[in-house]
Amino acid sequence: MSGGTPVLWRRGDIPRALGISSTEVNAGFYAGDVRLGSLREQGTVDFLVYRSLGDAHDGGGMKPCFLGAFDVDGQVLWQQGEGGTQPSRPGPVTLYDIDNDGRDEVVCFFKDASRIAESTSLADVVLQIRCGSSGEVIHQAAPKAITECSGEGPNWVHQRLLVANLRGADRPTDLIVKIGDRIVALDDQFNTLWTYTSPWTEYGHCPAYIPSIGDIDRDGHDEVNGGYFLLDHDGTVIWEDDLAPHMDSVAITEWDGGHQRAICSGSGHVLDATGSPILSLGETVVPHGQEVRVARFDANDPSPQMVIRWNGHNTDSVVADTQGDVVNRFNLNASPNNTGMEVVYWEGPDEPARLCMADRLWNPITGHAVGLPGVAEVNPIGRMAWYHCIPANVCGDQREEVILYNPWSPEIWIFTQEDSDGKAFTGYRPGSRQYNVRLMD
C-alpha cells in the first residue's frame, strides 16, 4: 500500500480520575465513549469521555450522566456528574463550537437527577450546552419533542445528536437529534424547529441507525438522509420509500461528476435529490448492507467509490464505482461486532483515501492492509469493545491521522506517518467528519 508507514505518534492514558472501577477489564477500570475537540482554545487537541445510565436491550447506558475532559497529554481539565456505565452505542454527545467563540462546547443529552423515568423513556433527560474549558452548563432545556420519547428495540438504542445548517446561516448552528423512529430538529437554543416520525420500525425494515446530514440540493441548507426518507431543511418530506432491507448506513456526499447524492447501504442504492435511483447494486450483490463508506480510493479513477459490508455483521466487503461495476471483493479484519470501518485521508485530501478498520489501514482497491503497530488486543466485552476510529489532522501538514480508542480500554492511540513534521502543525481544525463522527452503524 502506498503512503507513509504508520507510526505511533502518541499513546495517551485516559486519566484514572475519569474512569470507573470494573472487574471485567484487565486494567481494572474503564472510562467510556470518547469524543475529540478543542475545549481549551481554538486548535488544541482535547478529549471528552462520557458514561450513561439506562439499560439498552443488550446492556449499557443510554442517558449520559458523567462527563470528563482531558488534554492530549492526559491532564484532567474537568469532570461533571458521576457513575454510569459503558454506553451500549455511541450516543448523543458532540463537541462543537456552537457559539463561534473559538473553542468547542459540549452539546449533549444529560440525565436530570431531579426526575425519575423508566430506562426506556427520555422523560428524565435534558439537553445541555456546556463550556468546553470548565464543563459548566451554559444552556439547558427539556424539549417536549425529546422528553416524550420512549421505546425499545434495535433502532431505539441508536441515539445521535448531529450538527446541521438548517436555517441557511454562514455556519452550522442547528441540531438534528435521532431517537428511534423520530427525527427532531432544534436551533442553537434548543427550540424545536420540526419533527419527523418514520412509519417503519421493524428490524431489517427501518431507517438508518445514524442519519446523514448534507446539502444535497445545494440550496445553502442541509437535508437529512435516513435511507427510507430524505427530509428538506424545514422538515418537508422530499421522498419516502422502503427501498430495500437493511438500510443500516447512509451518507450524503459527492458521487458522479461532483453531484451530491444520497448513498444508502440497502442493496447499494445511490439516489438523487428527488429520490430517483442513479444506480443500485441490487440484493444479489448486497443482501445486507451493514455499512457503506464513500471516498476516492482508486488512484487511477478521479471519481469516488463505495465500500459496502454486504453480508451483515461479517467481514465480507465489496467495492463499486460510479458506474455500478464491482471493482473488488475482499474481507476486512474481524472485530467483535464486525462494524466500525472509517475513511481516512491518510495521504491528504486530494489523494486516494484509505479505510481504517480497528488496527489496520486498508487499500480497498487492492484488498491489501498495513497494521497499526503496537495496538493491544481487544478484550471482547459487548458490542462497543473494539477500536473506534476518529480521523483528524492533529499532527500538521494536510494528512489525517488515525485516532483509535476502545471504550473498555484506558488508552487512546494516535497514528501518523513516519515522515510527519510536527513543526508544520498550526492547530487542530475540526470538520463535519469530526463533530458528526460516524463511529459505527
Secondary structure, DSSP 8 states (H G I E B T S, - for coil): --S--EEEEEEEE--GGG-EE-TTSTTSEE--EEEEE--SSTT--EEEEEEEES--TTSSB-EEEEEEEEETT--EEEEEE---B-BSS--SEEEE-TT-SSS-EEEEEEE-TT----TTB-TTEEEEEE-TTT--EEEEE--HHHHT-B--STTTT-EEEEEE--S--SS--EEEEEETTEEEEE-TT--EEEEEE-S--BTTBS--SB-EEE-TT-SSS-EEE-SSEEE-TTS-EEEE---SS---BEEEEE-STT-EEEEETGGGEEE-TTS-EEEE--TTT-SB--EEEEE---TT-SS-EEEEETBSSSSEEEEE-TTS-EEEEEE----SSS---EEE-TT-TTS--EEEETTEEEETTTTEEEE-TT-------STT-S-EEEEE--SSSS--EEEEE-TTSSEEEEEEETT--GGG-------HHHHT-----
